[in-house]
Every structure is written in structure tokens, then in C-alpha cells.
Amino acid sequence: MSKPYKLYGIPGSLYTGKVRAYLRKQGICYQECAAGDDYFREEIVDKIGRWIIPVVEAPSGDLLQDGADIIDYFEAESSRRLPTFPSDPMVCAIAYLFELYGGEGMLRPAMHYRWNFNDDNLAFIKDDFCAGLAPNGDVVAGEQIFAMASNRMRAAMGLFGVSDASIPLVESSYLEFLTLLNDHLVESPYLLGGLPSIGDYGLIAPLYAHLGRDPHPSLLMKKKAPRVWRWVERMNSLDHRAPEYGDFAEEYYSADALPASLKKLMAFVADDYLPEISAHTDFTNVWLAAHPDIEAGTLGLKWPGERIIGKSKFHWRGVELETSVMPYRFYMLQRLRDTVQNADAGAQDAIRALFAETGLVSLLDLKTTRRVERHNFLEYWA
């Protein structure tokens, strides 16, 4: 029997959840390892250049880091058993939209519902972090690691736009999303029909690790959106089948038969995330113009592992927010843009018509003046 891949992460990690669901659905033999063990800290972190999860170690010893890159690696192999990227350009563009939204656009509710409900969540989160980051039972080390992680994550809430002024809107927005997704999942077992896609893997990241697993938001999901909770279970199972949907076709929607419930979800993304990613694009292009001498292959920051180039203000649901601008988001946006640009003229027109109908057409035109690429586990300006 061949050696398994090793997945380094922790159960409560948002981005680890994306990779774990993919590995399970594809039937890839893997062993989950704690990111707090000695080998990860002493060997892998040194090779990666920073402490970050998830990381996959191949049987060959090669390292993979970042959910999108890890999935792309396996998609290039012949071992996968289910499709991940719909062959129809329009359906694939929708999948990439929700990969982007799940991983980047849902950070406000993910952070709020984890860190602002201590009575329900704190004991669970503390035990979870200690077990994953100090797995050898060192209580003192676990307490210290959790205190550091908790303080860091609570401070990061503000960087993602969670504040006293925005919290009521974060909650109402999330409940609206749960309702829309629940209504959609009444019609189909996955986002785009009878098979999981890259869009599902993007959404499972926040909807499992934070919102479907932590005590307070998990109960909220079960009460308000039972179909979403069942989807969370389904996305973490080894099988992709959904018996409660009968003989539902195991295929993606066709571009000419998209349900109204999916279009409503797209329109929600336009309201919820388009203002932020638009403001970040504008900020970045001004920032790049002010830094014309940045060397290709770097982000132009003091520390190679740094991910934030500044903060940008924008209006969101009637309040002004200021959030961190991270080039990684443009890397993810480019996946959507590249899919559209690689389609033939007729498909591009159809995609633009759908995105116009759902209020998202300007997203297709968002572009930084320099592309973001990844190499040696880091983002950089091309």
C-alpha cells in the first residue's frame, strides 16, 4: 500500500476544512496530522517560510500549501474520482464565484460567530485549539498558545470589518444568506446540482469550521437552515450521494437551466461582497501606481510572508467599513476572470448577461494592474 498524503491543520481551521472535504470526496488516501506537532513546527514551517495551514505533505516529501493550490495539484493528477470544475464555462464561473465568496467574503460572520459568543463557544474553542496546537497534553503550553491565538484572532475581527456598528448587519446578512442557501438546497444536494464543485469546497470552509461546528452558530444553523446543516454533513462524508433527493442526476446544472434560487444567491453576493472587493481593487491599483519599482516576484513588503498591503474603506449595508487589503484575494478573483476570458465569445456574452442580471457584471471587470501569482508558498506581483 502506498504511503498516504499528510494533511497538517486543526479541526477548527477554516481553510483546512476546504481541503479536508476535497480529499474525502475524492477518495484520496491521507492522514490528518496536528499542526502543533514537533515535525510540523521544526521541519515544515522552516520550509514553508511561515506558520500557515493547511499544508499537505506528499509521499514524495513535496509540500503543498493553500487550499486552491492543493486542489489544483490533485486535479492535475489522475486519481480524482469526481469532477470539481464544471466543463460549461458559465457554470464554472459561478463555481469560482462561490469559491471566492466562501473563502474571502464570509470572514465577517465566521469571525463574529466564533469570537463574540464566549458563553457558548469559549470552552469548546479553547479545548479544540489546545488539542490541535499543543497535542502532547502540555496544559501550560496549550493555555499559552490559546491565549496568543485568541488575542490575535479577536484583533483580526476588526481587520475584517467586525465592529459594534457592523455586528447587527453582519448577523442579519448571514441569516439572509442561510435562508437563501437553505431554500436552494431544497432543490439540489449541492450548490450546482448533483455533484460537489469548487464552489462547494469554497463555501464549506467557513460553513463547517466556524459556522457549522462552533456551538453557537452550529445551533443557529440547525434551527434556521437544516438543509444547510445537512449539506455540511454531506460535504464532510466520504460519499457524494444524497439519498434524500431520490434519483437526482449526478451532474452539474446546465447553463440554460439554472434555478432561480441560485440566481438569488448570486444577487446576494453582489450586495454582500462586491462593494468590498471593488474598493480593494481600486485601493490596490492606486497603491501599485505609488510603488512602481516593486520587484517582480515579491509583494514589496518588508517581510516576505506578510499578506496585507493596507486598509480600504467602503460602504456596506449602510455603514462604512475599513478592511485589510490582501493580494491573495485578487489571486482568487483571477481564477474567475481567467475562466471567463478563456471561454469563446458566445459563452463570454452569456456569462456577462447572467452576471448583469444578478448585479455582478462589474466583478468581471475588476483587475489589478499587476497579476498576483504564487510560488514557493507565497503570493507575489507578476
C-alpha positions in Angstrom: 0.0 0.0 0.0 1.4 3.4 -0.9 2.1 6.0 1.8 -0.7 8.4 2.5 -0.6 12.1 2.0 -0.4 14.1 5.3 -2.7 17.0 5.9 -1.5 19.4 8.6 -4.2 21.6 10.1 -6.6 21.7 13.0 -10.2 20.8 13.1 -11.4 24.4 13.7 -9.3 25.8 10.8 -11.5 27.4 8.1 -9.1 26.7 5.2 -8.2 23.2 6.4 -11.9 22.4 6.1 -11.9 23.2 2.4 -9.0 20.8 1.7 -10.3 18.0 4.1 -13.7 18.0 2.3 -12.0 17.7 -1.1 -9.7 14.9 0.0 -12.6 12.9 1.4 -14.8 13.4 -1.6 -12.1 12.4 -4.0 -11.2 9.3 -2.0 -7.6 10.4 -1.6 -5.7 8.4 1.0 -4.5 10.9 3.6 -3.6 11.1 7.3 -4.6 14.1 9.3 -1.8 15.5 11.4 -1.8 18.2 14.1 -0.2 21.5 13.2 1.1 21.7 16.7 3.3 18.6 16.5 7.1 18.8 16.6 7.7 17.8 13.0 5.4 20.5 11.6 6.9 23.2 13.8 10.6 22.2 13.3 10.6 20.9 9.7 7.7 22.1 7.7 7.4 25.7 8.9 11.0 26.2 8.1 10.5 25.0 4.5 7.2 27.0 4.1 8.8 30.1 5.5 5.9 31.0 7.9 3.4 29.2 10.1 0.3 28.7 8.0 -2.2 26.0 7.4 -3.3 23.9 5.7 -0.2 22.2 4.4 -0.2 18.8 2.6 2.9 16.7 2.5 3.1 14.3 -0.4 4.5 10.8 -0.1 7.5 12.1 -2.0 8.1 14.7 0.6 6.9 17.6 -1.6 4.9 20.2 0.2 1.7 21.9 -0.9 0.2 24.9 0.8 -3.0 26.9 0.2 -6.4 25.3 -0.4 -6.7 26.4 -4.1 -3.2 25.3 -4.9 -3.7 22.0 -3.2 -6.9 21.2 -5.1 -5.3 22.3 -8.4 -2.4 19.9 -7.7 -4.7 16.9 -7.2 -6.9 18.0 -10.2 -3.8 17.6 -12.4 -3.4 14.0 -11.2 -5.5 11.1 -12.5 -6.5 9.9 -9.0 -9.6 12.0 -8.6 -13.0 10.3 -8.8 -15.4 13.2 -9.1 -15.3 16.3 -11.2 -14.6 19.6 -9.4 -14.7 22.2 -12.1 -17.8 22.2 -14.3 -17.0 21.9 -18.0 -19.5 24.6 -19.0 -17.8 28.0 -18.8 -20.8 29.7 -17.3 -21.4 27.1 -14.6 -17.6 27.0 -13.9 -17.6 30.8 -13.5 -20.4 30.5 -10.9 -18.4 27.9 -9.1 -15.3 30.1 -8.9 -17.6 33.0 -7.7 -18.6 31.0 -4.7 -15.1 29.7 -4.1 -14.1 33.3 -3.8 -17.0 34.3 -1.7 -16.8 31.4 0.7 -13.1 31.8 1.4 -12.9 35.6 1.4 -16.4 37.1 1.6 -17.7 35.2 4.6 -15.0 36.1 7.0 -17.1 38.6 8.9 -19.8 36.1 10.0 -17.2 33.4 10.5 -15.1 35.6 12.9 -18.1 37.2 14.6 -19.9 34.0 15.4 -16.7 32.3 16.7 -15.2 35.0 18.9 -18.2 37.1 20.2 -20.2 34.3 21.9 -17.9 33.3 24.8 -20.7 31.8 26.9 -21.5 29.2 24.3 -18.2 28.9 22.4 -15.2 29.6 24.6 -14.8 26.3 26.3 -15.2 24.3 23.1 -12.8 26.6 21.1 -10.2 26.5 23.8 -10.2 22.8 24.0 -10.1 22.5 20.2 -7.2 24.9 19.8 -5.2 23.3 22.6 -5.7 19.8 21.3 -4.6 20.8 17.8 -1.8 23.2 18.6 -0.4 21.5 21.8 -1.3 17.9 21.0 1.0 16.3 23.6 -1.1 17.2 26.5 1.1 20.1 27.8 -1.6 22.1 29.6 0.6 25.1 30.3 1.8 25.3 26.6 -1.8 24.8 25.5 -3.0 27.7 27.6 -0.3 30.0 26.3 -0.9 29.0 22.7 -4.6 29.5 23.0 -4.2 32.9 24.7 -1.9 34.1 21.9 -4.2 32.7 19.1 -7.4 34.1 20.8 -5.9 37.5 21.1 -4.7 37.5 17.6 -8.0 36.3 16.1 -10.1 38.8 18.2 -7.9 41.6 16.9 -8.3 40.3 13.3 -12.1 40.7 13.6 -11.6 44.4 13.2 -9.4 43.9 10.1 -12.3 42.0 8.5 -14.9 44.7 9.4 -16.5 43.3 12.6 -17.3 46.2 15.0 -20.0 47.3 17.3 -21.6 49.2 14.5 -21.5 46.4 12.0 -22.4 43.4 14.1 -26.2 43.8 13.7 -25.7 43.9 10.0 -23.3 41.0 10.0 -25.9 38.9 11.7 -28.8 40.0 9.5 -26.7 39.5 6.4 -25.7 36.0 7.5 -29.2 35.0 8.3 -30.4 36.2 4.9 -27.6 34.1 3.3 -28.6 31.0 5.4 -32.2 31.4 4.3 -31.3 31.7 0.6 -28.9 28.8 0.7 -31.3 26.6 2.6 -34.0 27.4 0.0 -31.6 26.5 -2.8 -30.6 23.2 -1.2 -34.2 22.1 -1.0 -33.9 21.8 -4.8 -30.5 20.1 -5.1 -27.9 18.4 -2.9 -25.0 20.7 -3.9 -24.6 24.2 -5.0 -24.6 23.5 -8.7 -26.6 20.3 -8.9 -25.9 16.7 -8.1 -22.1 16.9 -7.6 -19.9 19.0 -5.4 -17.9 21.7 -7.2 -15.1 24.1 -6.3 -17.9 26.4 -5.2 -19.0 23.9 -2.6 -15.4 23.5 -1.4 -15.1 27.3 -1.1 -18.3 27.6 0.9 -17.6 24.6 3.2 -14.5 26.4 4.6 -16.5 28.9 6.8 -19.7 27.0 6.9 -18.1 24.0 8.6 -15.1 25.1 10.6 -16.6 28.2 12.2 -20.3 28.3 11.5 -21.3 24.7 11.4 -19.0 23.4 14.2 -18.7 26.0 16.9 -21.6 25.6 19.4 -23.4 28.9 19.0 -23.5 29.2 15.2 -24.0 25.4 14.8 -27.2 25.5 16.8 -28.3 28.6 14.8 -27.7 26.8 11.5 -29.6 23.7 12.7 -32.6 25.8 13.8 -32.7 28.2 10.9 -31.3 26.3 7.9 -31.5 22.5 8.4 -30.8 21.8 4.7 -27.5 23.8 5.0 -26.6 21.7 8.1 -27.3 18.5 6.2 -25.1 19.8 3.3 -22.3 20.5 5.8 -22.6 16.8 6.9 -22.7 15.7 3.3 -19.6 17.7 2.4 -17.6 16.0 5.1 -18.7 12.5 4.2 -16.7 10.1 2.0 -19.6 9.6 -0.3 -21.2 12.3 -2.5 -24.6 10.7 -2.8 -27.7 12.2 -1.1 -30.4 9.6 -0.7 -33.0 12.2 0.5 -33.0 13.6 -3.1 -34.0 10.4 -4.6 -32.6 9.7 -8.1 -31.3 13.2 -8.5 -28.9 13.3 -11.6 -25.3 13.2 -10.6 -24.3 16.1 -12.8 -24.0 19.8 -12.8 -26.7 22.2 -13.9 -26.7 23.2 -17.5 -26.2 26.8 -18.3 -29.7 27.1 -19.7 -31.4 25.6 -16.7 -30.1 27.5 -13.7 -32.6 27.6 -10.9 -34.0 30.9 -9.6 -32.7 30.1 -6.2 -29.1 30.1 -7.5 -29.5 33.4 -9.1 -30.8 34.8 -5.8 -27.7 33.6 -4.1 -25.6 35.3 -6.8 -27.5 38.6 -6.2 -26.8 38.3 -2.5 -23.1 38.0 -3.2 -23.4 41.2 -5.3 -24.8 43.0 -2.3 -22.6 41.5 0.3 -19.1 41.2 -1.2 -18.9 43.3 -4.4 -18.5 46.7 -2.5 -15.5 45.3 -0.6 -13.6 43.6 -3.5 -14.3 46.6 -5.7 -12.9 49.0 -3.1 -9.9 46.7 -2.6 -9.2 46.6 -6.3 -9.3 50.4 -6.5 -7.0 50.8 -3.5 -4.5 48.3 -4.9 -4.2 50.0 -8.2 -3.6 53.3 -6.5 -1.1 51.6 -4.2 0.7 49.9 -7.2 0.9 53.2 -9.0 2.6 54.7 -6.0 5.1 51.8 -5.8 6.2 51.4 -9.4 9.6 49.9 -8.5 8.3 46.8 -6.7 10.4 43.9 -7.9 8.5 41.1 -9.7 8.4 38.0 -7.5 7.7 40.0 -4.3 4.8 41.9 -2.7 7.1 44.8 -2.0 6.6 44.4 1.8 9.3 44.3 4.5 8.6 40.6 5.4 8.1 38.1 2.6 5.4 36.3 4.5 3.4 39.5 5.1 0.0 39.4 3.4 -1.6 42.9 4.0 -0.7 45.9 1.9 -3.1 48.4 3.6 -6.7 49.1 4.5 -9.5 50.3 2.4 -12.8 52.0 3.3 -16.1 51.2 1.6 -19.9 51.4 2.3 -21.5 48.2 3.2 -25.2 47.8 4.1 -25.4 51.5 5.2 -22.3 51.6 7.3 -18.7 52.5 6.5 -16.2 49.7 7.0 -12.4 49.6 6.7 -10.9 46.2 6.0 -7.5 44.8 5.2 -6.4 44.6 1.6 -4.7 41.3 0.8 -3.3 40.4 -2.7 -4.4 36.8 -2.2 -8.0 37.8 -2.9 -7.0 39.0 -6.3 -5.3 35.7 -6.9 -8.7 34.0 -6.2 -10.6 36.6 -8.3 -8.3 35.9 -11.2 -9.5 32.3 -11.3 -12.9 33.5 -12.1 -11.7 36.1 -14.6 -9.4 33.6 -16.4 -12.3 31.2 -16.8 -14.4 33.8 -18.5 -11.6 35.1 -20.7 -10.7 31.6 -21.8 -14.3 31.0 -23.0 -15.4 31.6 -26.5 -17.2 34.8 -27.4 -20.7 33.4 -27.2 -20.0 31.9 -23.7 -18.5 35.2 -22.6 -21.6 37.1 -23.7 -23.8 34.6 -21.9 -21.8 34.9 -18.7 -21.8 38.6 -18.7 -25.6 38.6 -19.3 -26.1 36.3 -16.2 -23.7 38.4 -14.1 -25.5 41.6 -15.2 -28.9 40.0 -14.3 -27.6 39.2 -10.8 -25.8 42.6 -10.2 -22.3 41.1 -10.6 -21.2 42.2 -14.0 -18.7 44.7 -12.7 -16.9 41.9 -10.8 -15.9 40.5 -14.2 -14.1 43.8 -15.0 -12.2 44.1 -11.7 -8.5 43.8 -12.4 -5.3 44.9 -10.6 -2.7 46.4 -12.9 -0.3 43.6 -12.0 -1.3 40.0 -11.7 -0.9 38.1 -8.5 0.9 34.7 -8.8 2.1 32.2 -6.2 5.4 30.5 -5.9 7.3 28.9 -3.0 4.1 29.2 -0.9 3.9 33.0 -1.2 1.9 35.4 -3.3 3.8 37.9 -5.4 3.3 40.6 -8.1 4.0 39.2 -11.6 
